[in-house]
Amino acid sequence: MAFGINKLELVKPTPLEYMPALSAELGIELYIKRDDLTSWGAGGNKLRKLEYLVADALEQGATMLVTEGGAQTNHGRLTAAVAAKYGLKCAIVMIDEYPGEVSANILLDRIMGCDLILKADDGTDEHEQFAKLCAQVIAEYEAKGEKVYYIPMGGSNALGALGYYDCAVELTDQARGLGLGDARVIDAVGSMGTYMGLYCGLKNENSPLRLTGIAISPFGEYKEKRIVEYFREMKENYGLSIDAAREDFDIVKDYTRGAYNNVCREVRDAICYVAQKEAVLLDPCYTGKAFAGLMEMVKSGAIAQGEKVIFLHTGGFPGLYTPHHRKAFEADLEAGIRIIE
C-alpha cells in the first residue's frame, strides 16, 4: 500500500523468473517479471492499477465503472473482471471498428457481463472523441440511476500508477534477492501509467534498477507533454522527494512498427521465438512488440552483451485471438499442420 492509500487486495507478488534458453542465445542475463500471472479475468498488469482505482470507486459509493479503450483493450477486460468480482456494473467505450465477431477480449468482456459501446474513428483528435463519447455514455447511465465512476484509458492516472509504485518496491526486493544489482527493466509503454508508476517507485525508493520503456505506438507531441504532466501529478499528489524532466525518462521510440496493434512480421517472429524457447506467450500489441525491440537493442549494442535485463510481462495473451492477428499467424503456421485422411 503506497502512501497509506486504501487499495483492494487483488494481486499477490508475481514471480521473477530466469530465462535460460533466451539468455544463452541473446548473450544477456534475462529475467521475466510475470505480471501476466495475476489473478482474475485472464490476468495482466492493469489489476495493479485497479486495486487503487476500484477501491476509490467503492469508497465513493459507485454502482458502475465506465472506462475506455480500443476494441480489444486488455485494461477494459480487467476492469470488467474487477467490476464483476465486486458486484458493479461495467461499460467500455471504444473508438474503434467492430471486428465482425465476438472474439478475444470482446468475448471475455461480454462473458463477464460488460456493456460495450463502439463508435468508428471519425478522424478528429482521438482524445476529444473519447471525452465526448464517454461524457454521453456516462450521462445516459446516470439518467438510469447509476452512480458512475470513470476510469481513464489504461487506468493511467496518478492514483492508478500507485499500483506500479508498489510493483517497483516488490521487484527491487526480488532483484536484490537474486543478486541482480542495477539490472535494466524493460517495459512496454502505451498509456504510460505502468511506466510512470515504476519510474516513481524506483527513483523515490532509491532502487538501483534502471528503467527503459519501449513505446508500442507513435510517441508524439501529446505523449511528450503528458509524461511530464504525469510526473508532476505524482509528485504533487504524493509528495515525492525526487525531481525529473523529460530527458530523465528513458523511452525508446524506434520500435513502434508504425501504429498501435498493427500486424507485423517482426513481432510475430518474436512471439514465436519466446514461445518456442521458454513456453511463455507474449501478446501482439504490447509485450511482443517490446520484446522484438529488446532483441533489436541487443543486436545494435544498445543492450550490452552480458547485461542483466528484466522484461516486464504485462499480459494480454487474448490478443493472439483477435481476428487480424489470428489470421496473420494462421498464414505463417499452417505449413506445420498435417491432415491425414
C-alpha positions as CSV (number, residue, x, y, z in Angstrom):
1,M,0.0,0.0,0.0
2,A,1.7,3.2,-1.2
3,F,1.5,6.3,1.0
4,G,-1.2,4.8,3.2
5,I,-3.9,5.0,0.4
6,N,-6.6,2.3,0.6
7,K,-6.5,-0.4,-2.1
8,L,-8.1,-3.8,-2.8
9,E,-6.0,-6.9,-2.4
10,L,-6.2,-8.3,-5.9
11,V,-2.6,-9.0,-6.7
12,K,-0.1,-11.3,-4.9
13,P,3.6,-10.9,-5.6
14,T,4.3,-12.3,-9.1
15,P,7.3,-14.4,-10.0
16,L,10.6,-13.1,-11.3
17,E,11.9,-15.9,-13.4
18,Y,15.2,-16.6,-15.2
19,M,15.0,-17.4,-18.9
20,P,18.0,-19.7,-19.5
21,A,17.5,-20.5,-23.2
22,L,16.9,-16.9,-24.3
23,S,19.8,-15.8,-22.1
24,A,22.2,-18.2,-23.8
25,E,21.0,-17.2,-27.3
26,L,20.9,-13.5,-26.8
27,G,24.1,-13.2,-24.7
28,I,22.4,-11.4,-21.8
29,E,21.2,-12.4,-18.4
30,L,17.5,-12.3,-19.0
31,Y,14.7,-12.5,-16.4
32,I,11.0,-12.0,-16.8
33,K,8.6,-10.4,-14.3
34,R,5.4,-12.4,-14.6
35,D,2.6,-9.8,-14.2
36,D,0.7,-11.9,-16.8
37,L,0.1,-14.3,-13.9
38,T,-2.0,-12.0,-11.8
39,S,-5.4,-13.4,-10.8
40,W,-8.9,-12.7,-12.2
41,G,-10.1,-12.1,-15.7
42,A,-7.2,-13.9,-17.5
43,G,-4.6,-11.8,-15.7
44,G,-2.4,-8.8,-16.6
45,N,-0.8,-5.7,-15.3
46,K,-3.9,-3.5,-15.1
47,L,-5.1,-5.3,-12.0
48,R,-2.4,-3.5,-10.0
49,K,-3.9,-0.1,-11.0
50,L,-7.4,-1.3,-10.5
51,E,-6.6,-2.2,-6.9
52,Y,-6.4,1.5,-6.1
53,L,-9.0,2.8,-8.7
54,V,-11.8,0.4,-7.8
55,A,-11.1,0.9,-4.0
56,D,-11.7,4.6,-4.6
57,A,-14.9,3.8,-6.6
58,L,-16.3,1.7,-3.8
59,E,-15.4,4.3,-1.2
60,Q,-17.4,6.8,-3.3
61,G,-20.4,4.5,-3.4
62,A,-20.2,3.8,-7.2
63,T,-22.6,1.3,-8.7
64,M,-20.9,1.2,-12.1
65,L,-17.5,1.6,-13.7
66,V,-17.0,3.2,-17.2
67,T,-13.7,3.1,-18.9
68,E,-12.4,3.5,-22.5
69,G,-10.0,1.9,-25.0
70,G,-9.8,0.0,-28.3
71,A,-12.0,-2.9,-29.2
72,Q,-9.5,-5.4,-27.8
73,T,-8.5,-3.4,-24.7
74,N,-6.8,-5.5,-22.0
75,H,-7.5,-2.8,-19.4
76,G,-11.2,-2.9,-20.3
77,R,-11.3,-6.7,-19.8
78,L,-9.7,-6.4,-16.4
79,T,-12.0,-3.6,-15.4
80,A,-14.9,-5.8,-16.4
81,A,-13.4,-8.6,-14.2
82,V,-13.0,-6.5,-11.1
83,A,-16.4,-5.0,-11.6
84,A,-17.9,-8.5,-11.7
85,K,-16.0,-9.5,-8.6
86,Y,-17.2,-6.6,-6.6
87,G,-20.8,-6.5,-7.8
88,L,-20.5,-3.4,-10.0
89,K,-21.9,-2.9,-13.5
90,C,-19.4,-2.0,-16.2
91,A,-19.2,-0.4,-19.6
92,I,-16.3,0.1,-22.0
93,V,-16.4,3.0,-24.5
94,M,-14.4,2.1,-27.7
95,I,-13.4,4.4,-30.6
96,D,-12.9,1.5,-33.0
97,E,-14.4,-0.6,-35.7
98,Y,-16.4,-3.7,-34.6
99,P,-14.2,-6.6,-35.7
100,G,-17.1,-8.5,-37.0
101,E,-17.1,-11.3,-34.4
102,V,-17.3,-11.8,-30.7
103,S,-13.7,-13.0,-30.1
104,A,-10.7,-12.5,-27.8
105,N,-11.2,-9.7,-25.3
106,I,-14.6,-8.8,-26.7
107,L,-15.8,-12.3,-25.9
108,L,-14.4,-12.2,-22.4
109,D,-15.9,-8.8,-21.8
110,R,-19.3,-10.0,-22.7
111,I,-19.0,-13.2,-20.8
112,M,-18.3,-11.1,-17.7
113,G,-21.5,-9.0,-18.3
114,C,-19.8,-5.8,-19.5
115,D,-21.6,-3.5,-21.9
116,L,-19.5,-2.4,-25.0
117,I,-20.2,0.9,-26.8
118,L,-18.3,1.1,-30.2
119,K,-18.0,4.2,-32.4
120,A,-15.9,4.3,-35.6
121,D,-13.0,6.8,-35.5
122,D,-14.1,9.9,-37.4
123,G,-10.5,11.1,-38.0
124,T,-10.6,14.0,-35.5
125,D,-8.5,14.2,-32.3
126,E,-8.8,10.8,-30.6
127,H,-8.7,12.2,-27.0
128,E,-11.5,14.6,-27.9
129,Q,-13.6,11.8,-29.4
130,F,-13.2,9.7,-26.3
131,A,-14.0,12.6,-24.0
132,K,-17.2,13.4,-25.9
133,L,-18.4,9.8,-26.2
134,C,-17.6,8.9,-22.5
135,A,-19.5,12.0,-21.3
136,Q,-22.5,11.0,-23.4
137,V,-22.4,7.4,-22.2
138,I,-21.9,8.3,-18.5
139,A,-24.9,10.8,-18.7
140,E,-27.1,8.0,-20.2
141,Y,-26.3,5.6,-17.4
142,E,-26.6,8.3,-14.7
143,A,-30.1,9.1,-16.1
144,K,-31.0,5.5,-15.4
145,G,-29.9,5.9,-11.8
146,E,-26.4,4.6,-11.8
147,K,-23.6,6.2,-9.8
148,V,-20.8,6.1,-12.4
149,Y,-17.0,6.1,-11.6
150,Y,-14.9,6.9,-14.6
151,I,-11.6,5.2,-15.1
152,P,-9.3,6.7,-17.9
153,M,-7.7,4.7,-20.7
154,G,-5.3,2.1,-19.3
155,G,-6.2,3.1,-15.7
156,S,-3.5,5.7,-16.3
157,N,-3.8,8.5,-13.8
158,A,-1.8,9.3,-10.7
159,L,-3.9,7.1,-8.5
160,G,-3.7,4.1,-10.8
161,A,0.0,4.5,-11.2
162,L,0.4,3.7,-7.5
163,G,-0.1,0.1,-8.4
164,Y,3.2,0.1,-10.2
165,Y,4.9,2.1,-7.5
166,D,4.1,-0.9,-5.4
167,C,5.4,-3.2,-8.1
168,A,8.7,-1.2,-8.2
169,V,9.2,-2.0,-4.5
170,E,8.3,-5.6,-5.0
171,L,10.6,-6.0,-8.0
172,T,13.5,-4.3,-6.2
173,D,13.3,-6.8,-3.3
174,Q,13.1,-9.7,-5.7
175,A,16.0,-8.5,-7.8
176,R,18.1,-7.9,-4.7
177,G,17.5,-11.5,-3.6
178,L,18.7,-12.7,-7.0
179,G,21.8,-10.5,-7.0
180,L,20.7,-8.5,-10.0
181,G,22.1,-5.2,-8.8
182,D,21.4,-2.4,-11.3
183,A,19.6,-4.6,-13.9
184,R,17.8,-2.8,-16.7
185,V,14.0,-3.2,-16.5
186,I,12.2,-3.2,-19.9
187,D,8.6,-2.0,-20.0
188,A,6.2,-1.7,-23.0
189,V,4.9,1.9,-22.9
190,G,1.3,2.6,-24.0
191,S,-0.8,4.9,-21.9
192,M,2.3,5.5,-19.7
193,G,0.7,4.6,-16.3
194,T,2.8,1.5,-15.8
195,Y,6.0,3.2,-16.8
196,M,5.3,6.3,-14.6
197,G,4.5,4.1,-11.5
198,L,7.6,2.1,-12.0
199,Y,9.8,5.2,-12.5
200,C,8.5,7.0,-9.4
201,G,8.7,3.9,-7.3
202,L,12.2,3.0,-8.4
203,K,13.5,6.6,-8.0
204,N,11.7,7.6,-4.9
205,E,12.7,4.3,-3.1
206,N,16.3,4.6,-4.2
207,S,16.3,1.4,-6.2
208,P,19.4,0.5,-8.2
209,L,17.3,-0.9,-11.0
210,R,17.3,1.1,-14.3
211,L,14.1,1.6,-16.3
212,T,13.8,1.6,-20.1
213,G,10.4,1.9,-21.8
214,I,9.8,0.7,-25.3
215,A,7.0,2.7,-27.0
216,I,4.5,0.4,-28.7
217,S,2.7,3.2,-30.6
218,P,3.9,6.6,-32.0
219,F,5.2,8.8,-29.2
220,G,4.1,12.2,-30.5
221,E,3.6,15.7,-29.1
222,Y,0.7,14.7,-26.8
223,K,2.6,12.0,-25.1
224,E,5.8,14.1,-24.8
225,K,3.8,16.7,-22.9
226,R,1.7,14.2,-21.0
227,I,4.6,12.3,-19.5
228,V,5.9,15.5,-17.9
229,E,2.5,16.4,-16.6
230,Y,2.0,12.9,-15.3
231,F,5.2,13.0,-13.2
232,R,4.2,16.4,-11.8
233,E,0.8,15.0,-10.7
234,M,2.6,12.1,-9.0
235,K,5.0,14.4,-7.2
236,E,2.3,16.9,-6.1
237,N,-0.3,14.3,-5.1
238,Y,2.1,12.1,-3.1
239,G,4.9,14.4,-2.0
240,L,7.7,12.5,-3.9
241,S,11.2,13.6,-2.8
242,I,12.5,13.4,-6.4
243,D,12.5,15.7,-9.5
244,A,12.5,14.8,-13.1
245,A,12.5,16.4,-16.5
246,R,11.6,14.9,-19.9
247,E,15.2,13.8,-20.6
248,D,15.2,11.7,-17.4
249,F,12.5,9.3,-18.9
250,D,14.3,6.7,-20.9
251,I,11.7,5.8,-23.6
252,V,12.8,4.2,-26.8
253,K,10.7,5.3,-29.8
254,D,12.3,3.3,-32.6
255,Y,10.3,0.1,-32.5
256,T,6.6,1.2,-32.7
257,R,6.2,-0.6,-36.1
258,G,4.2,2.3,-37.4
259,A,1.0,2.0,-35.4
260,Y,-0.8,0.7,-32.3
261,N,-1.8,-3.0,-32.5
262,N,-0.7,-3.4,-36.1
263,V,0.1,-6.8,-37.7
264,C,3.8,-7.1,-38.0
265,R,6.2,-9.8,-39.1
266,E,9.0,-8.9,-36.6
267,V,6.5,-9.0,-33.7
268,R,5.1,-12.4,-34.8
269,D,8.6,-13.8,-35.1
270,A,9.4,-12.5,-31.5
271,I,6.3,-14.1,-30.1
272,C,7.0,-17.5,-31.7
273,Y,10.7,-17.2,-30.6
274,V,9.9,-16.7,-27.0
275,A,7.1,-19.3,-27.0
276,Q,9.4,-21.9,-28.6
277,K,12.4,-21.2,-26.4
278,E,10.7,-20.6,-23.0
279,A,7.0,-21.6,-23.4
280,V,5.9,-18.0,-22.5
281,L,3.1,-16.5,-24.5
282,L,3.6,-12.8,-25.3
283,D,0.9,-10.6,-26.9
284,P,1.0,-8.9,-30.4
285,C,0.1,-5.4,-29.2
286,Y,2.4,-4.8,-26.2
287,T,4.9,-7.4,-25.0
288,G,5.5,-9.0,-28.4
289,K,6.4,-5.6,-29.8
290,A,8.5,-4.7,-26.8
291,F,10.4,-8.0,-26.9
292,A,11.1,-7.5,-30.6
293,G,12.5,-4.1,-29.6
294,L,14.6,-5.7,-26.9
295,M,16.1,-8.1,-29.5
296,E,17.0,-5.3,-31.8
297,M,18.6,-3.4,-28.9
298,V,20.7,-6.4,-28.2
299,K,21.7,-6.7,-31.9
300,S,22.6,-3.0,-32.1
301,G,24.6,-3.0,-28.8
302,A,22.1,-0.6,-27.1
303,I,21.8,-3.5,-24.6
304,A,25.3,-4.8,-23.9
305,Q,26.4,-8.4,-24.0
306,G,26.3,-9.9,-20.5
307,E,23.9,-7.2,-19.3
308,K,21.3,-8.1,-16.7
309,V,17.8,-7.4,-18.1
310,I,14.3,-7.8,-16.5
311,F,11.5,-7.9,-19.0
312,L,8.1,-7.0,-17.6
313,H,5.4,-9.3,-18.9
314,T,2.2,-7.3,-18.7
315,G,-0.1,-10.0,-20.0
316,G,-2.6,-9.6,-22.9
317,F,-2.4,-13.1,-24.4
318,P,-6.1,-12.9,-25.5
319,G,-4.9,-10.5,-28.2
320,L,-3.5,-13.6,-30.0
321,Y,-7.1,-14.5,-30.8
322,T,-8.2,-11.2,-32.4
323,P,-9.3,-11.7,-36.0
324,H,-6.5,-9.8,-37.7
325,H,-3.7,-11.2,-35.6
326,R,-5.0,-14.8,-35.7
327,K,-5.3,-14.7,-39.5
328,A,-1.7,-13.4,-39.8
329,F,-0.4,-16.2,-37.5
330,E,-2.5,-18.8,-39.4
331,A,-0.8,-17.8,-42.7
332,D,2.6,-18.3,-41.0
333,L,1.9,-21.5,-39.2
334,E,-0.4,-23.6,-41.3
335,A,2.6,-25.2,-43.0
336,G,3.2,-27.2,-39.8
337,I,-0.3,-28.8,-39.8
338,R,-0.6,-32.3,-41.4
339,I,-4.0,-33.7,-42.2
340,I,-4.1,-37.5,-42.7
341,E,-7.1,-39.0,-44.4
